[in-house]
Amino acid sequence: MLLGVLIFSAPVAQAVTMEDLQKEVESLKTEISILKSQIIGQVLGAVTAFCSPFSAPSITVLAPNGGEVFIENDQAIIKWTSCNVSTNTILKIDLLMTTPLGTLTYNLDQTTNSGVESVVVPGTSSWPSLVYGTNFKVLIKKVSSTTLSQSPVSDTSDNLFTIIQDLPGPWLPGCTSHAGYSYENGKPCNTSGSTDANCLAGGLYSSSTGLACNPTQNVSLYTTPVSSSATVINNSGNNNDIGVFVINFDVTAWNGDIYLPDIAGYNGSNVILYSADMNGSLESGGLSGVLTCSSCENSSGGNYVIENGNTETLRITAQINNSQTSHGAGNYRVKLQGVRWNVNDSGTFFHYIPLPLNHPKYETPYIHLN
């Protein structure tokens, strides 16, 4: 990388006026701006910086390149760059699922070398051998290539990404799953529905909670996971450990303000829902939680208010004292299951948004409580 050296100097034995200084400063600003543009261009162009007319043909996957999370049947944007591969070359886009027994391959699409393509993320309905998890990569190669990752005109994602299972319906109008957006109004599809048996049978209200199965009013919200953590704060043993579990998630309101309860509950409580398990077994004791939102407005009814169009970050903080649990010592974690909310300050939360099952950021890691 070539960097210039900036030197400020005044004429010798000559008075320097304010106008001279201003001109010198403007000149320096111009040089700095040029250098900044050159540096940014070199950084952004690093992928193709070594492509010359004499370079061997190559393809480089840009996205997904590791860490992304997709819901089955969602739309995923595949991006890549290439060197000395013509734009009319036919490329094959494959999904690779790594397993202990080897790699399974599923063809997603064939397309010309445009650098970007939208594909549908497969699920078990289209690929019965697929196992949802964190073990996927994308492979892009020329159709004429006979080898996979060893081919000089192919490339795979550098790191693994995740595919998770969708929740069952009913879904919002214009949606066929919780993935993507409604074809009727363009709004996100993961804003409603229930896994309750009565809802799945076509009922209007949950038989277990009395909440609406599928709210029909336009006001709704969209959730996005942010991060999670789990920490042992007391490690005295003898079934007297305490674990603190934190899940952060963003909530966006659209078509109107929404009201969230300022408390959190577990295993069926009429509030923000979360659950805990010990080695996979549901836990029902020794668990307390708090919902906080430092940037939300507070309503007169004690609810958090997220105004139309705003996105706020909320936090569930749950504490498990395993001296009070039904399982005792073991590996514990907490999952965020769904969000209940309303369009007014009544304190009755009729609307429920189930969150994607087994989403890695909607659940904490396991920690061992003695």
C-alpha positions in Angstrom: 0.0 0.0 0.0 1.4 3.3 -1.1 1.0 6.2 1.4 2.1 9.7 0.8 4.1 11.9 3.3 2.4 15.2 4.0 4.9 18.1 4.7 3.8 21.5 5.9 6.3 24.2 5.3 6.3 28.0 5.0 8.5 30.0 2.7 11.7 31.0 4.4 12.1 34.6 5.6 8.6 35.5 4.4 5.6 36.5 6.5 2.9 33.9 6.5 -0.6 35.4 6.3 -3.8 33.8 7.4 -4.8 33.4 3.8 -1.6 31.4 3.2 -2.4 29.2 6.2 -6.0 28.6 5.0 -4.7 27.6 1.5 -2.2 25.2 3.0 -4.8 23.6 5.2 -7.2 23.2 2.3 -4.4 21.6 0.3 -3.7 19.2 3.2 -7.4 18.3 3.5 -7.5 17.5 -0.3 -4.4 15.3 0.0 -5.8 13.5 3.1 -9.1 13.0 1.3 -7.4 11.4 -1.7 -5.3 9.2 0.5 -8.3 8.1 2.5 -10.2 7.2 -0.7 -7.2 5.2 -1.9 -6.9 3.3 1.3 -10.7 2.5 1.4 -10.6 1.4 -2.2 -7.7 -0.9 -1.5 -9.4 -2.4 1.5 -12.8 -2.9 -0.3 -11.0 -4.2 -3.4 -8.8 -6.6 -1.5 -10.7 -9.6 -2.8 -10.0 -8.8 -6.4 -6.7 -6.9 -5.9 -4.7 -9.8 -7.3 -6.8 -10.4 -10.4 -4.9 -9.6 -13.5 -5.4 -10.7 -17.1 -2.8 -13.4 -16.4 -4.4 -14.7 -13.2 -5.9 -18.1 -13.2 -9.8 -18.2 -13.3 -11.2 -18.2 -9.8 -14.4 -17.7 -7.7 -14.6 -16.3 -4.2 -17.7 -16.7 -2.0 -18.6 -13.5 -0.1 -21.9 -14.4 1.5 -23.0 -16.4 3.3 -19.5 -16.8 4.7 -20.1 -18.0 8.2 -22.2 -17.0 11.2 -25.4 -16.3 9.4 -28.8 -17.8 10.6 -31.5 -18.7 8.1 -35.0 -20.0 8.6 -36.1 -22.8 6.3 -37.9 -21.6 3.2 -36.4 -18.1 3.7 -34.8 -16.1 0.9 -31.0 -16.1 1.2 -28.8 -13.7 -0.9 -25.7 -15.5 -2.3 -22.8 -13.2 -3.2 -19.5 -13.9 -4.8 -16.7 -12.3 -6.9 -14.7 -13.9 -9.7 -11.5 -13.4 -11.6 -11.2 -14.1 -15.3 -14.6 -15.9 -15.4 -16.9 -14.3 -18.0 -20.3 -13.0 -17.0 -22.2 -15.5 -19.2 -20.5 -18.5 -17.6 -23.0 -20.9 -16.0 -22.3 -21.4 -12.3 -23.8 -24.0 -9.9 -24.7 -23.0 -6.3 -24.8 -25.9 -3.9 -25.6 -26.2 -0.2 -23.1 -28.4 1.7 -24.2 -30.0 5.0 -21.2 -31.4 6.9 -21.8 -34.5 9.0 -19.6 -36.9 11.0 -20.0 -39.4 8.1 -19.2 -36.9 5.3 -20.7 -34.0 3.4 -24.1 -34.1 1.8 -24.8 -31.8 -1.2 -28.0 -30.1 -2.2 -28.3 -28.1 -5.4 -29.8 -24.7 -4.8 -29.6 -23.0 -8.2 -27.8 -22.6 -11.5 -27.1 -19.1 -12.7 -24.9 -16.9 -14.8 -21.8 -15.2 -13.2 -23.6 -12.0 -12.1 -22.1 -12.0 -8.6 -25.4 -12.2 -6.7 -28.3 -14.6 -6.6 -31.4 -15.1 -4.4 -32.2 -18.7 -3.4 -34.7 -20.5 -1.2 -33.2 -22.0 2.0 -34.3 -25.7 2.0 -35.9 -27.5 4.8 -36.7 -31.2 5.5 -39.8 -31.0 3.3 -37.5 -30.5 0.2 -34.5 -32.3 1.6 -35.5 -35.1 4.0 -31.9 -35.9 5.0 -31.3 -32.3 6.1 -30.6 -31.9 9.9 -31.2 -28.3 11.2 -28.1 -26.9 12.9 -24.9 -24.9 12.5 -23.2 -27.2 10.0 -23.7 -25.6 6.5 -21.6 -24.0 3.8 -22.3 -22.8 0.2 -20.3 -24.0 -2.7 -20.1 -22.1 -6.0 -18.4 -23.6 -9.1 -18.4 -23.6 -12.8 -20.7 -26.2 -14.3 -17.7 -27.6 -16.3 -15.7 -28.1 -13.1 -15.3 -31.7 -12.2 -14.1 -31.3 -8.7 -15.5 -29.4 -5.7 -13.4 -27.5 -3.3 -10.2 -28.5 -5.1 -11.3 -26.9 -8.3 -9.5 -23.6 -9.2 -12.9 -22.3 -10.4 -14.9 -23.0 -7.3 -15.1 -21.8 -3.7 -16.9 -22.6 -0.5 -17.9 -20.4 2.5 -15.0 -19.9 4.8 -17.0 -20.8 7.9 -20.2 -22.6 8.9 -23.7 -20.9 9.0 -27.0 -22.1 10.5 -30.4 -23.2 9.2 -33.2 -23.5 11.7 -36.7 -25.0 11.5 -39.8 -22.8 11.1 -42.7 -22.9 13.6 -46.0 -24.3 12.4 -48.9 -21.9 11.3 -51.2 -20.2 11.3 -49.3 -17.3 9.7 -50.0 -13.7 8.8 -52.0 -13.0 5.6 -49.8 -13.4 2.6 -47.3 -15.6 4.4 -46.7 -19.3 4.0 -44.3 -19.6 6.9 -42.5 -17.3 9.4 -39.7 -16.8 6.9 -39.5 -13.8 4.5 -42.2 -11.2 4.0 -45.9 -11.1 3.2 -46.7 -11.0 -0.5 -49.8 -8.9 0.4 -48.2 -6.1 2.4 -44.5 -6.7 2.4 -44.3 -6.9 6.2 -42.1 -9.5 8.0 -43.9 -12.9 8.4 -42.5 -13.8 11.9 -45.0 -11.5 13.6 -47.8 -13.8 14.7 -49.1 -17.4 15.2 -49.2 -20.0 18.0 -48.1 -23.6 18.5 -51.2 -24.2 20.6 -53.2 -27.2 19.5 -56.5 -25.2 19.3 -54.8 -22.6 17.1 -53.3 -25.3 14.8 -56.8 -26.7 14.4 -58.0 -23.4 13.1 -59.4 -21.9 16.4 -59.4 -18.2 17.1 -58.0 -18.4 20.6 -55.5 -20.5 22.4 -57.1 -23.2 24.6 -54.3 -22.9 27.2 -53.9 -19.1 27.5 -57.0 -17.5 25.9 -54.7 -15.4 23.7 -55.5 -14.7 20.0 -54.1 -17.3 17.7 -53.4 -15.0 14.8 -54.1 -11.2 15.3 -55.6 -9.7 12.2 -55.0 -6.0 13.0 -52.2 -4.3 11.1 -50.2 -3.2 14.1 -47.5 -5.7 14.9 -43.8 -6.2 15.7 -40.7 -7.8 14.4 -38.0 -9.4 16.6 -34.3 -10.0 15.9 -31.9 -11.8 18.2 -28.8 -10.0 19.4 -26.8 -12.1 21.9 -27.0 -14.4 24.9 -24.8 -15.4 27.9 -24.8 -17.6 31.0 -22.6 -17.2 34.2 -22.3 -19.0 37.5 -22.2 -16.4 40.2 -22.1 -18.8 43.2 -20.2 -22.0 43.1 -20.3 -23.4 46.6 -21.6 -26.8 45.6 -24.1 -29.0 47.4 -27.0 -27.9 45.2 -26.5 -24.3 46.1 -25.2 -22.7 42.9 -26.8 -19.7 41.2 -26.7 -19.1 37.5 -27.5 -15.8 35.7 -28.8 -16.1 32.1 -29.1 -13.1 29.8 -30.8 -12.9 26.3 -30.7 -9.6 24.4 -33.1 -9.1 21.4 -34.3 -6.2 19.3 -38.0 -5.4 18.9 -39.3 -3.2 16.0 -42.9 -1.8 16.0 -44.7 -1.1 12.7 -48.1 0.3 11.8 -48.5 1.6 15.4 -47.1 1.7 18.9 -46.8 -1.5 20.9 -46.9 -2.1 24.6 -44.8 -4.8 26.3 -45.1 -5.9 29.9 -42.2 -4.8 32.1 -41.9 -8.3 33.7 -40.9 -11.7 32.3 -42.3 -15.1 33.1 -41.6 -18.7 32.3 -43.5 -21.8 31.3 -46.8 -20.3 30.4 -47.0 -17.1 32.3 -49.0 -14.3 30.6 -45.9 -12.1 29.9 -42.7 -12.3 27.9 -42.1 -16.1 27.7 -39.0 -18.0 28.4 -38.2 -21.5 29.6 -35.3 -23.3 31.3 -34.1 -26.9 31.0 -31.5 -29.1 32.7 -29.8 -31.4 30.2 -32.9 -31.0 28.0 -35.5 -31.7 30.7 -37.9 -28.8 31.3 -37.3 -27.0 34.6 -40.2 -25.5 36.6 -38.7 -24.4 39.9 -36.1 -22.0 41.2 -36.4 -19.7 38.3 -37.1 -15.9 38.3 -36.7 -13.4 35.5 -36.7 -9.6 34.7 -37.3 -7.8 31.4 -35.5 -4.5 31.0 -35.4 -1.9 28.2 -33.2 1.1 29.0 -34.3 3.1 25.9 -38.0 2.3 25.9 -40.6 4.8 27.2 -42.6 3.8 30.3 -46.3 3.9 30.1 -48.7 4.8 32.9 -49.6 1.2 33.2 -46.0 0.2 33.9 -45.5 -1.2 30.3 -42.6 -0.5 28.0 -43.7 1.4 24.9 -42.0 1.0 21.5 -43.2 3.7 19.1 -44.2 3.0 15.6 -41.1 2.5 13.4 -38.6 2.4 16.3 -36.3 -0.5 17.2 -35.4 -1.0 20.9 -33.1 -3.6 22.5 -34.7 -5.6 25.3 -33.0 -7.9 27.8 -34.3 -10.9 29.7 -32.2 -11.6 32.8 -33.2 -14.9 34.4 -31.7 -16.4 37.6 -31.7 -20.1 38.5 -31.0 -21.2 42.1 -30.5 -25.0 41.7 -31.2 -25.5 45.5 -34.9 -24.7 44.5 -35.1 -26.5 41.2 -36.7 -29.9 40.6 -33.6 -31.3 39.0 -30.7 -30.2 41.3 -27.2 -30.3 39.9 -26.7 -30.4 36.2 -26.3 -28.3 33.0 -28.8 -25.5 32.7 -29.8 -23.1 30.0 -32.6 -20.6 29.3 -34.6 -20.1 26.0 -36.7 -17.2 24.9 -39.8 -18.7 23.5 -42.0 -15.8 22.5 -43.3 -12.2 23.1 -46.7 -11.2 24.2 -47.9 -7.6 23.6 -50.8 -5.2 23.1 -51.7 -2.1 21.1 -52.8 -0.2 24.3 -52.0 0.2 27.9 -54.7 -2.1 29.2 -52.2 -4.6 30.7 -53.9 -7.5 28.9 -51.5 -9.0 26.3 -53.6 -10.6 23.6 -51.0 -11.0 20.9 -48.3 -13.6 20.9 -45.2 -14.0 18.6 -43.5 -17.4 18.8 -39.8 -17.2 18.1 -37.9 -19.7 15.9 -37.1 -22.9 17.7 -33.5 -23.6 18.7 -32.2 -20.3 17.4 -28.7 -20.0 18.8 -29.1 -16.4 19.9 -32.6 -16.9 21.4 -31.1 -19.4 23.9 -28.1 -19.2 26.3 -25.2 -21.7 26.4 -25.4 -24.5 29.0 -23.6 -23.9 32.3 -23.1 -26.4 35.1 -24.7 -25.7 38.5 -23.5 -27.9 41.3 
